[in-house]
C-alpha cells in the first residue's frame, strides 16, 4: 500500500490551500458539537435547576446560534470538496489511460481496462471524497467532544476515552483482514469483467459453434466466484459492530454507573447530562462514521486504487519489446536508404491464434509508392499498425527511417511516420487546431497551399475557415477523412501510411488525393480500399493469408492468378492457386522479390 499512501499524500499536498479552507469551515461545522454539552450543562445547572429559566433559555438560544454557524460550515465544506476530489480523479484517469494505451501498443490486450476506466476510477473518486469527509468529520467531531468533556471534568473525559480507544484498537486489528477481503472482491470484479467482454464480443462464434452452454457456465462461474467473495466480505460487518458497541455505546452505561461517584465529586446533574450529550451527539456519531466509512469506502478506496496504480504502472513502464517472446536485443539501425524495413516479422492476436503475418520480410526504399492489397481481414491493417508502431510483432523487427519503431518515443515516432486510419480522428476544436496539431505553428499560407494542392480549398471554406469550431458529429465521414488527410500532408513525417483513409470518398476524389500524396516528398504506403489504387502505385504487395508477393501491378497480373482474380481479370483455379503458394516460397521469400 506504499504506492497508495504516496499517491494520496501527493494529491493532498497539491491541494493544500483548498484543504486549509476545508479545515476552517469544518471547525465552524463542529461548533455546535463542541458547545452542546457545555451549554446544556450551564442551562440546567445555572438556569432551570437554579430557578432562573430565563438564563437557561439564553444558554439554549446561544446553542441555536451555534447550530446556524455549523449549518453554514457544512454547506461550505461540501462546496469545497469538489476542488479537492476532481483533480485527483483527473490524474487517476490519465494514469489508467496511459497504462491502457501502453499495454495495447505492446500487444497486450486487456479487457479488464474497461472495468478500471469506468467502474473502478469512479469508485475511487467517490470513496476518496467519502473518506475525506469521514476522516475530517471524525477528527473534528471527536476533538470537539473531548474538549467539551474536559471543560466539564477531567474524570469524565477519561471515563469515556478508555472504551473509545478500545473500540478503535479492535477496528485497527481487524483492518488487514478487511483489506484482504476487499482485494479479493476487486480481483473477482475484474475477472467477471474479462469474462463478460470476451463472451459478448464472441457471441456470434459461440452461437455458430453451439458452445452457448459452455460459455454460460464459464461466465456463471465468474459470477459465483464474485458472490462468494462478497459473502466473505459481509462477515466483517460483525467485527465493525463490535467495535462500535465497545467504543460508541459502552461509555453511556459507564457514565450512568459512575454517576453517583461523579456527583459525590461535585459534578452537577447538568454537567452529567452534558457529558451524555457529548457522548451520544459527538463521540458515537463520529466513531460510527469512521468505522463504517473506512470499512465500506476506505477499504474499497485503498484496494481499488492500489490495483489501478499497479496495473497502470506495469503497462506504462514495461519495455517496448517485453511482449516479444525470446526476442534478441535490437540490432543496430539498418540501411539508412530504406524508408521502411521489416525482417522476419510474425504477428498473431493472442498466444494460441494462427499468425496473421508469419516471417514477413519487406523493404520499402525512400520515395517509393507501395499499395498493399488482399481480401478483407487478410492482415492489411495489421501490417499498417506494425509499420506505424502501434502494434509490435511477436518475432522479427520493424524499422522506420533506419531505427526500430519500438526504440523511440511517441513524439519521435510522429516525426518519422503519419498514419491515417479508416475512421479518421477529428476532435472538437478549431479547424486550425485539427489541422496543425502534428505540425504546431504552421502558417496560414502553408495550409492554404496544401489545401489547394489536395483540392480541399472548398472544404475549408464550407467548414467556416481556420477559426471555425469543428464538432465531429457535425461532419460526414468523408469530411473527417479529408480533414485528416490535410493534417497528414502538413505533418513533417516523411513516411505516410493511408489505411483505407479514403474509403468514404468517391473514386475521383480518392484518385486525386492519392496522386497528390504520391507526389509529396517522402514515401507513401497505401492500404487499398479499391483495387484501382494499385494502378497508381509503383509497386504492389499482395497478401493472401499464408503468402505475400511483391511486384508491379503488371508483374502481378502476369505472375499471380490470385491477383488476377482480385482485380477481376478472371477466377483463380485451384491448381493455379497451389502453384502460386508453392512458387512464392513462403511469406519471406515472396516479399524479398
N, C-alpha and C positions, 0 to 999 in steps of 0.2 A: 504493500500500500504506500510505499515511499513516493512513488510517482504521483499517486492521487493526492497525497499531502502536499507535495511540491507544487503541483499544478493549481491546487486550491489556494495555497498561500500566495502564489504569484497573482492569481486572479483577484484576491482580496487586496494585495499590495497595490495593484494597478487602480483600484477604486477607493483609495484611502479617503479622499475628500468626501465622496458620497457616503462612506461608512461612518465618518465622523458626524456628518449631518444626521444620519440614521440613528446614531447613538444619542445625539441630543434630543431628538424627538421621542426616542424610546424612553429616556429619562422622564420626559413630560408624560408619556403614556402610563408609566407605573406610579405616577404621583398619587392617585387615589389608593393604590395598594400600600404605598409607604405610610400614608396618613390615616387609613381607615381604622386600624386598631387603636391608634393613639387618640384620634378624635372621638372614637366611640367610648373609650375609657374616660376621657375628660367629660363627655356629655353625660355619662352615667354617674361617675363619682362626684364631679363638681356641679352638676346640674340637677338631674332628676332625683337622685338619692339625697342630695343636699336640700331639696325643696325649692330649687331655683330652675323651673322648667324653661324659662327664657334663655338662661345660659346654655342649657342642654340643646335647645333648638338652634342656638347660634353656632355651637360646635358642629351640629349636623349640617347647617347651611354652608359652613366652610368646606365640609366634606363634599357637598354638592358642587361647589365651585371647582374643587379639585377634580371631580369627575368630568366636568366640562373641559378642563385642561387636558385630561387624559384622552378624551374623545378626539380632540384636535391632534394630539400626538399620534394616535392610532391612524388617523386619516393621512397625515404626512408621512408616516413610516411606510405605509403600503404604496404611497405615491413614489417614494424613493427606491422601492425595491426593484423596479424595472431598470433603473440606471445602474444597478449592481449586477443584476442577473443576465440581462440581454447581451452585453458584451462577452460574458463568459460563454453563453450559448453560441454566439457567432464564431468565437475562437474554436470551440469544440467542433462545430460544423466544418470549419476549414481543415482541421486535423483529419477528420473522418474522410472528407472528400479527397484530400491529398493522398491518404493511405489507400483509398479505393482505386484512384486513378493510377497510382504507382503499381498496385497489385495487378490491375488489368493490363498495364503496359508490359509487365513482366510475364504475361501469360497465365496469371493465377486467377482464374475465375472464382469469385467469392459471392455466392448468392446471399450469404448472411449479411453482406453490406447493406442490403435493403432494410433489414431489421434494425441495423445500427443507425442508419441515416434517418429513418422515420420514427421508429418506436423508441429506440434507446436514447437518442440525443434529446428528444422531448422529455423522456423520463428523467434524464439527468438534470435538465433545465428546471423541471417542476420540483424535483426533490431538492435541488440546490436552493431554490427560492424558499421552499418549506423549511429546510434545515436552517437557513439563515434566520428566519422568523422564529423558529422554535428555540434555537440557542440564544438568540437575542432576548426573547421573552423570558426564558428560564433565568438567565443571568441577572437581568434587571428586576424581575419579579421576586426571585429568591433574595437578591440583595436588599430590596425594599422591605421584604418581610423580616429578614434578620435584623436590619437596622431598627425596624419598628419594635421587634421583640426586645432588643437590648434597651430601647428607650423606655420600655415598661419595667423590665427587671432582668438582670443577667441570668439568674437561675432558670427563668422561663425559657430564655433563648437556648441554654444548654440542654434543657429537658427536651426541646424539640429537635435540636441538632443531632442528637445521638441516633434516633431511629431514621432520620432523613439520610444521614451518612451511611447507615447500614443498608438501606434500600438502594442507594446509588452504588455501593460496593457490590451488592449482588448482581445488579444490572451490568456492571463493568465486567464481572467474571463471566457472565453469560454471553457477552458480545462476540468473542471469537467463534463460538458455535453458530450464532446467528449469522455472522459473515459467511461462514462456510455454506450454510443452507441457502443464503441469498445467491452466492456464486453458482451453486448447482442450478438454481432457478434460471439465472441469466443464460448459462450454457444450454440448458434444456430449451429455452426460448429460441436461441439461435439455431439449434438443431431442428426444431419444428419449422422455423422459417426456411431453412435449406430444403427440408423435405417438401414443404408446400410449393415453393418456387419450382423445384425440379418436377414435381408431379403435374403442376399446372402447365408449365412450358412444354412438357412432353405428352400432353393429354391425347393428342391425335395418334401418336405412336402407340400409346398404351391401349387405346381403343382398337386400333388396327391389329395389334398383336394378341388381343384377348387377355391382357395382363391386368385387367381392372381390379380383380380381387387381390392380387399380389400387391399392387401399388396401394390399394386401400388399406391393406393390413400393415404395410410399411409406414404410411403416414399415421395410421391409427396407433402404431407402436410409439411414435414420437409424441403423440397427444397423451397417451397413457403415461409415458415417462415424465412429461411435464406435470401431469396431475399428481403423480407420486411425490415429486419434489415439492409441489405446493402444499400437499398434506403434511409433509415433514416440516415445512416452514411454519405451518399453522400451529404445530405443537409448541413452538417457542412462545406462544401467547400466554401459556401458563406461567412461565418464568417472569414475563413482564407484569402479569397480575400480582404475583408475589412481591415483586419489587415495589409496586405501587401501594400494596397493602401495608408493607413494612415501613416505607418512607413517608407515605401520604396519610394513612389512616391511623397508624399506631400512636402518633403524637396526640390525637384527640383523647383517647382513653387515658393516656399517660397524664395529660393535663388535668383531666377530671379526677383521677385517682389522687393526684398530688395537690388538688385544690385546698383541702383542709390545712395541709402543711404550709402552702403558699400564703393562705390568709393569715395563719399564725405569724408568718414572717413579715406581715404588714402589707401584703398585696390586697388591694380593694377589689370588690366584686366587679367594678367596671374594668379594672386592669385585666382581671381574669377573662372577662368577656372579650376584651380587646385582643388578648392572646389567642383565643379561639378564632376570632375573626382573621387574624394574621395566618393561622394555620389553614383554615378552611377556604379563605378567599385569596391567599397568597401562596403558601407552600404547596398545598395539594394541587391546585391547577398548574403551577409551574412544573412540579415533578411529573404530573400526568402528561403534560405537553412534551416534556423532554423524552420520557420513556417511550411514549407512543410515536413521537416524531422521529427519534433516532431508530427505533425498531422498525418502523414502517418505511419512512422516507430516507433516513440516513444510511441504512444498510443498502438499500437499492442504489442510492447515490454512489457510495463507495465502491460497491462491486461492479456496477454498470460502467462507471467512469474508468475503473481500472481495466475492464475488458476493452473499452473503446480505445484507451491510450495504448494498451499493449498491441492491439491489432493494427492500429494506425501506424505505430512506430515500426512494427515488424515489416509492414508493406512499404513504408516510406523510406526506410533505411536499408532495405535489402539490396545487395549488389545487383547491378543491372543484368548480370549474366547468371544470377543464382538459380534460375529455373533451368539452366542448361545442364542436363544430366551428363556427367562425365566430360564436360567441355574442357578444352585446354585453355591456357592463358591467351588473351587476344594477341594475334600476330601484329607485327609492325604494319603501318599503313601500306596498302598495296598501290600499285601502278597509279601514279598521280594523274595519268592521262585518262583514266576511266571515271566517268561521272557516277557510275553505279557498278558494283561488283558483288555477286553472290557466289559463294563457294560451298558446295555440299549442303545446301540448306534443306532441312527437314522440319516440317511443322505439322502438328496434329492438335485437335481440340480435345484435350483430355488424355490421360496416360494410356487408356485402353482403346482409343479410337484409331481408325485407319488414318495414315498420314494423308493430309491434303496435298502437300508437296513432299517429295522424297528424293533427297540427294541432288537438288537443283543447282546447276552451275549456270551463271548468266553474267555477261559483261556488256555494259552499255557505254560506248565512248562519249566523250563530251561533244555536244551538238547533235546527238542522234535524236531521231523521232521514232519511237517504238510504240506500236499498238499491240495490246495483249487481248487475244480473243479466245473464246471457248464457250461451251454450253453453260447455261445458268447453274450456279452452285458448284462449278468445277474448281474454284480456288483463285479466281482473278482478283477479287477484293482482298482475299487473304494475302496474296503476293503484294498488293499495293500497301497493305498495312505493314508488312515486313520491310518493304523498301523505305517506307516513311518512318519506321522506328516506333510505331505504336503497337506492334506485335514483335515478339522475339522468337527465333527458332529454337527447337529443342536440340538441334545439331547444326553445325555449319556457321558461317559468318556472313554478315551483310555490311558492306562498306559504301558510304556515300561521300563522294569527293575525296576518296583515299583514306577516310577514317571510319572506324566501326560505329554504327549507329548507337550501340549500347555504351559507348565510351565518352559521350558528350552530354552536356546539359541540354534541357529542352530549349533554352534560348539559343544555344549554339546550333542545335539541330534545325531550328526555324530559320537560321541564316543559310542553311545548305539546301533545304528542300521545302516545298509547299505542297500540301495535299488538299484537294477539293473533293469531298466525298459526294455520293449521290444526293443525300439530304443536306443541302448547303446550310451553313450556320449563319444566321443573321440575328443580332441581338437588338433589344430596344435601346435606341440612342440615335444620334445624328447620323446622317449618311456619311459625313466626313469621318466620324469615329469608326464606322463599319468598314470603310474603305482603307483607312490608314493605320489600323492597329498592328499590322505586320510591318509597316514602314512609317513609324511615327514622324510627324512633322513634314510629310510630303507636301510640296507646294501645290497650289490650285492649278497652275498651268501644266504641271506634270500629270495631274489627274485628268485635266481636260484633254491632253494629247493621248493619254492611254484610252480614255473613253472613246475618242474619235477613231483610234486605231482598231478598237474592238467593235465599233459601230454601236456603242451604247450611249451616245450623247442624248438621244431622245429619251432613253430610260431615265437618265439623271434628271432631265427637265420634268418628266412626268412625275417623278418622285418628289419634286419640290426643291431641288438644289442641295448643296452640301450641308446646309444648316437645318434641313428638314429632319424631323424626328421619324425614324422608321420603327414600326411595330411589326414583328414577324407575322402576326395573324392577319395583318392588312395586305400582305404581299402574296402573290401567287408563287407556286413552287418554281416556275420559270424565272420570275423576277428575283427570287432569292438566289437562284443559281447564277444569274448574270451579275448580281452584286458580288457574290463570292469569287467569280472569275475575274472581275476587275480588281478585286483585292489581291488575288494571286498574281496578277500581272504586275501590280505595284510592288510586290514583295521583292526583296533583294536576293531571294534564293535562286541559284542557277538551275536547280532541278525542279521541274513542275510535274506533279502527278495528278492526273484527272481521272478519278474513279467514277465512271459513268456520270460525270459532272454536268453533262448536257442532256440528260435523259428526259427532262421536262421541256426541252426546246424543240422547235420544228427542225427538220433536216437542213433547211437552208441556213438558219441561224447557227446550228451546230457546225456546219461546214465552214462558215465564216469565222467563227471563234477558234476552231481547231487550226485553221490555216494561219490565223494571226499568231497563235501560240507557237506554231511550228517555226514562224519567222522570228520569234522573240529570242534574244541571245540566251543561250543555255541549252538544256536538254529537256525533252518532253517525253513523258510516258503516259499513254492513254489506255485506260481500261475501257474497251469498246462497248458502247450500248448498241450501236448499229454497225453492221459489218462494213458499211460504206467508209467508216473511219480507217479501215485497213487500206483502202485505195489511196488515201492521202499520206500514208506512213512511208518512211524509208525502209523500215523492217517490221515484221510481224512475228509475234511469239504466240504459237498455238498451244494451249493447254487442253489435254484430252484425258484427264483422270490420272492414268499411270505414266503419261509421257509429256514431253514438251518439245516442240520443233520450232526452230528459229530460221527465218528466211525472208525474202521479199514476198510481196503479195503474189507476183507471177511465179516465183520459185515454189511457193507452197501449192499453188494450183497445179503445177507440174508434178510435185513430189507426193502430195497428200490427198488421198481420196476423202479422208475425214474433213479436210479443209474445204474441198470442193463441195461436199455435202453441206457444210456450214454456211457457205456463201451462196448456195442454191444452184450450183453447177451440175448437180446430179446426186444420186443416192450412194451411200457407202456400201459396197459389197462386203460381206463377211470376210472373204479371202483377202480383199484389199486392206481391210482394217487390220487383220492379223499381220499382213506384210508390213504395214505402217508401224505397228508396235514393235515388231521384231527388228526392223531395219533401223529404228531410232536408237537402239542400243540402250534404252533406259532414259530417264529424265536428264541425267547429267550429260550423257553423250550427245543427246539431241540439242541441248541448249548450247553446247560448245561449237556447233557447226556455224 
